[in-house]
Amino acid sequence: MQNQTGEALSTLDPAHTTNSDVDLQGDRALENVTVLPTAERAQHMRMLEALLFAAPEPLPETLLTDRMPNGADVAGLLAELADVYRERGVNLVQVAGKWSFRTAEDLSFLMRRDAVEEKRLSRAALETLAIIAYHQPVTRSEIEEVRGVSISKGTLDALLDIGWIRMRGRRRTPGRPVTYGVTDAFLSHFGLNDVADLPGLADLKAAGLLDSNLPPDFEIPSPRSGEELDDDEDTLDDDDALVEDALEIDEAALDDAFGEIEERPVDSDDVNPDRE
């Protein structure tokens, strides 16, 4: 009876509180104090955030420690700051041992911008294009004969890829070489209503694009308009159409067509009208 009375009094009178109860309450109080950041720690957090935000490149922890006040828990602050920014539009990440703010991975699509990359055609591609425009329908071997040099692998591919030339048909000669002609995209780009509107000899001379000391018999062919096949042309085969629709361009070949390429003179054996 006496023990029960003492226990009841201990629950009512603080003087009867046991040591174990005091230790438990102290631990809880200390727990609450460590969870709440001090004003100094909050200031250190702001300083660290400012350093990382203004840095033009990722910063190592050693450099941050040198910039921060003595005694600052840089490692703990970095972990805490990374947790704060975990669900935000920018995240604090560590890459190669250095820290920086980066756009959240799931929002990277916002930073993407589609731009048209303009490239200048090489001299070989421009000459090939001009020959096709003035001589169409023309085969590859005929182009090489006019230029006097062989065509690089990517030259025709590049012109086909940008849509300025097309495969018209096949010449009715042994080997049935493919013939090429210009497209409506070519006319639109150069502001022409018809291929017959291409400048003639007098126009090119007036523009200073031709040497004034040309041979007397020098002529520029009259461009032939129209998409109808000539009498010596056959329509493309089904396999040819599939190749034209699903043309896969070699990137290295395109670099040759849009850059400087090494040309070699055409040997007599190379000029073969039956060759594609």
C-alpha positions as CSV (number, residue, x, y, z in Angstrom):
1,M,0.0,0.0,0.0
2,Q,2.8,2.4,0.9
3,N,4.7,1.6,-2.4
4,Q,1.5,2.4,-4.4
5,T,1.1,5.7,-2.6
6,G,4.7,6.6,-3.3
7,E,4.3,5.9,-7.0
8,A,1.2,8.0,-7.1
9,L,3.0,10.9,-5.4
10,S,5.9,10.7,-7.8
11,T,3.7,11.2,-10.7
12,L,2.2,14.4,-9.1
13,D,5.2,15.9,-7.3
14,P,8.3,16.9,-9.4
15,A,10.5,16.3,-6.4
16,H,9.7,12.6,-6.6
17,T,10.8,12.4,-10.4
18,T,13.4,9.6,-10.9
19,N,16.8,10.1,-12.6
20,S,15.7,8.0,-15.6
21,D,12.9,10.4,-16.2
22,V,15.2,13.4,-16.1
23,D,17.7,11.8,-18.5
24,L,14.9,11.0,-21.0
25,Q,13.5,14.5,-20.9
26,G,17.1,15.9,-21.4
27,D,17.7,13.8,-24.4
28,R,14.5,15.0,-26.0
29,A,15.4,18.6,-25.3
30,L,18.9,18.1,-26.8
31,E,17.3,16.4,-29.8
32,N,15.1,19.4,-30.5
33,V,18.1,21.8,-30.2
34,T,20.2,20.0,-32.7
35,V,17.4,19.8,-35.3
36,L,16.8,23.5,-35.3
37,P,19.6,25.3,-37.2
38,T,21.4,28.1,-35.5
39,A,21.6,31.6,-37.0
40,E,25.3,31.0,-37.7
41,R,24.6,27.8,-39.6
42,A,21.9,29.4,-41.6
43,Q,24.3,32.2,-42.5
44,H,26.9,29.6,-43.5
45,M,24.3,28.0,-45.7
46,R,23.6,31.3,-47.5
47,M,27.3,31.9,-48.0
48,L,27.8,28.5,-49.5
49,E,24.8,28.8,-51.8
50,A,26.1,32.2,-53.0
51,L,29.5,30.8,-53.8
52,L,28.1,27.9,-55.8
53,F,25.6,30.0,-57.6
54,A,28.2,32.6,-58.8
55,A,30.9,30.1,-59.7
56,P,31.5,29.9,-63.5
57,E,32.6,26.3,-63.1
58,P,32.2,23.4,-60.5
59,L,34.0,24.0,-57.3
60,P,35.9,21.4,-55.2
61,E,35.1,21.1,-51.5
62,T,38.6,22.2,-50.5
63,L,38.1,25.5,-52.3
64,L,34.8,26.0,-50.6
65,T,36.3,25.3,-47.3
66,D,39.0,28.0,-47.9
67,R,36.3,30.6,-48.8
68,M,34.0,29.8,-45.9
69,P,34.6,31.0,-42.2
70,N,36.7,28.9,-40.0
71,G,34.9,26.0,-38.3
72,A,32.1,25.9,-41.0
73,D,30.8,22.3,-41.6
74,V,31.2,22.5,-45.3
75,A,30.6,18.8,-45.9
76,G,27.4,18.8,-43.8
77,L,26.3,22.0,-45.4
78,L,26.8,20.6,-48.9
79,A,24.7,17.5,-48.1
80,E,22.0,19.7,-46.6
81,L,21.9,22.1,-49.5
82,A,21.8,19.2,-52.0
83,D,18.8,17.9,-50.1
84,V,17.1,21.3,-50.2
85,Y,17.5,21.5,-54.0
86,R,16.7,17.9,-54.7
87,E,13.1,18.5,-55.9
88,R,13.7,21.9,-57.5
89,G,14.3,23.0,-61.0
90,V,18.0,23.1,-60.4
91,N,19.9,20.5,-58.4
92,L,23.2,20.7,-56.5
93,V,25.2,17.8,-57.8
94,Q,28.7,16.5,-57.3
95,V,30.5,15.5,-60.5
96,A,34.2,14.5,-60.7
97,G,34.6,15.5,-57.0
98,K,33.3,19.1,-57.6
99,W,30.0,20.7,-56.8
100,S,27.8,22.8,-59.0
101,F,24.2,23.7,-59.7
102,R,22.7,22.0,-62.7
103,T,19.3,21.9,-64.4
104,A,17.2,19.0,-63.2
105,E,17.5,16.1,-65.6
106,D,13.7,15.8,-66.1
107,L,13.6,19.4,-67.3
108,S,16.5,19.2,-69.7
109,F,14.1,19.3,-72.7
110,L,13.4,23.0,-71.8
111,M,17.0,23.9,-72.6
112,R,16.9,22.2,-76.1
113,R,16.8,24.5,-79.1
114,D,16.4,23.5,-82.7
115,A,18.5,25.5,-85.0
116,V,19.3,25.2,-88.7
117,E,23.0,24.8,-89.3
118,E,24.1,26.5,-92.5
119,K,27.0,25.0,-94.4
120,R,28.7,26.2,-97.5
121,L,28.8,23.8,-100.4
122,S,32.3,23.0,-101.7
123,R,33.5,24.2,-105.0
124,A,33.1,20.6,-106.4
125,A,29.5,20.5,-105.3
126,L,28.7,23.9,-106.8
127,E,30.3,22.9,-110.1
128,T,28.4,19.7,-110.1
129,L,25.1,21.5,-109.4
130,A,25.7,23.9,-112.2
131,I,26.5,21.2,-114.7
132,I,23.4,19.3,-113.7
133,A,21.3,22.5,-114.0
134,Y,22.6,23.5,-117.5
135,H,23.0,19.9,-118.9
136,Q,20.1,18.0,-117.4
137,P,19.4,15.2,-117.9
138,V,23.0,14.2,-117.2
139,T,24.8,11.1,-115.9
140,R,27.6,11.0,-113.5
141,S,30.2,10.1,-116.1
142,E,29.0,13.1,-118.2
143,I,29.5,15.4,-115.2
144,E,33.0,14.1,-114.7
145,E,33.7,14.6,-118.4
146,V,32.6,18.3,-118.2
147,R,34.5,19.0,-115.0
148,G,37.6,17.1,-116.0
149,V,37.9,15.5,-112.5
150,S,36.2,12.6,-110.8
151,I,33.3,13.3,-108.4
152,S,33.9,12.7,-104.8
153,K,31.7,10.1,-103.2
154,G,29.7,12.6,-101.1
155,T,29.1,15.3,-103.7
156,L,26.0,13.8,-105.4
157,D,24.8,12.5,-102.0
158,A,25.0,15.9,-100.5
159,L,23.0,17.5,-103.3
160,L,20.4,14.8,-103.1
161,D,20.2,15.2,-99.4
162,I,19.4,18.9,-99.5
163,G,16.9,18.3,-102.2
164,W,18.4,20.4,-105.0
165,I,18.8,17.5,-107.5
166,R,16.9,14.3,-108.1
167,M,17.3,11.0,-109.9
168,R,15.3,11.4,-113.1
169,G,15.6,8.1,-114.9
170,R,18.0,5.8,-116.6
171,R,19.8,6.4,-119.9
172,R,19.1,3.9,-122.7
173,T,22.7,2.9,-123.1
174,P,24.7,-0.1,-121.9
175,G,24.8,-0.1,-118.1
176,R,21.7,2.1,-118.0
177,P,23.3,4.9,-115.9
178,V,21.1,7.1,-113.7
179,T,20.3,10.6,-115.0
180,Y,20.1,13.6,-112.7
181,G,18.2,16.9,-112.9
182,V,17.3,19.8,-110.6
183,T,14.2,20.1,-108.4
184,D,11.6,22.7,-107.6
185,A,13.5,23.2,-104.3
186,F,16.5,24.3,-106.4
187,L,14.4,26.8,-108.3
188,S,12.8,28.1,-105.1
189,H,16.2,28.6,-103.4
190,F,17.7,30.6,-106.3
191,G,14.5,32.5,-107.1
192,L,13.9,31.0,-110.5
193,N,10.5,30.4,-112.1
194,D,11.9,27.9,-114.5
195,V,15.3,26.3,-115.2
196,A,15.3,28.2,-118.5
197,D,15.7,31.4,-116.5
198,L,19.3,30.5,-115.5
199,P,21.7,33.2,-116.6
200,G,23.2,32.9,-120.1
201,L,26.6,33.7,-121.4
202,A,26.0,37.4,-121.7
203,D,24.5,37.6,-118.2
204,L,27.5,35.8,-116.7
205,K,29.9,38.1,-118.4
206,A,28.1,41.1,-117.3
207,A,28.2,39.9,-113.7
208,G,31.9,39.4,-114.0
209,L,31.7,35.6,-113.4
210,L,33.4,34.7,-116.6
211,D,36.8,35.6,-118.0
212,S,36.6,38.2,-120.8
213,N,39.2,36.2,-122.8
214,L,37.1,33.2,-123.5
215,P,37.7,31.0,-126.6
216,P,35.6,32.2,-129.6
217,D,33.7,28.9,-129.8
218,F,32.9,28.9,-126.0
219,E,29.2,28.3,-125.4
220,I,26.9,27.7,-122.5
221,P,24.1,25.2,-123.2
222,S,20.6,26.3,-123.0
223,P,18.9,24.7,-119.9
224,R,16.1,22.4,-120.7
225,S,13.0,22.7,-118.5
226,G,10.3,20.1,-117.9
227,E,10.2,16.9,-115.9
228,E,9.2,14.7,-118.8
229,L,11.8,12.0,-119.7
230,D,13.7,12.3,-122.9
231,D,13.4,9.7,-125.7
232,D,16.7,8.1,-124.6
233,E,15.6,7.9,-120.9
234,D,13.7,5.1,-119.1
235,T,11.7,5.5,-115.9
236,L,13.4,4.5,-112.7
237,D,13.0,1.0,-111.4
238,D,11.1,0.3,-108.2
239,D,14.4,-0.4,-106.5
240,D,15.8,2.9,-107.6
241,A,12.8,4.7,-106.1
242,L,13.3,3.0,-102.8
243,V,16.9,4.0,-102.8
244,E,16.0,7.6,-103.5
245,D,13.3,7.7,-100.7
246,A,15.5,6.0,-98.1
247,L,18.9,7.5,-99.0
248,E,21.3,7.2,-96.1
249,I,24.1,9.8,-96.3
250,D,27.6,8.9,-95.1
251,E,28.6,11.7,-92.7
252,A,32.2,11.6,-93.7
253,A,31.1,11.8,-97.4
254,L,29.0,14.9,-96.5
255,D,32.0,16.5,-94.9
256,D,33.9,16.1,-98.1
257,A,31.0,17.6,-100.1
258,F,30.7,20.6,-97.8
259,G,34.4,21.1,-97.2
260,E,37.6,21.1,-99.2
261,I,38.2,17.8,-101.1
262,E,41.1,16.5,-102.9
263,E,40.4,16.1,-106.6
264,R,42.3,14.1,-109.2
265,P,42.2,14.4,-113.0
266,V,40.1,11.9,-114.8
267,D,41.9,9.3,-116.8
268,S,40.7,8.4,-120.2
269,D,39.6,5.1,-118.8
270,D,37.5,6.9,-116.2
271,V,35.3,8.7,-118.7
272,N,32.9,6.0,-119.5
273,P,29.4,7.0,-120.5
274,D,28.1,3.7,-119.4
275,R,29.2,4.2,-115.8
276,E,26.7,5.5,-113.2
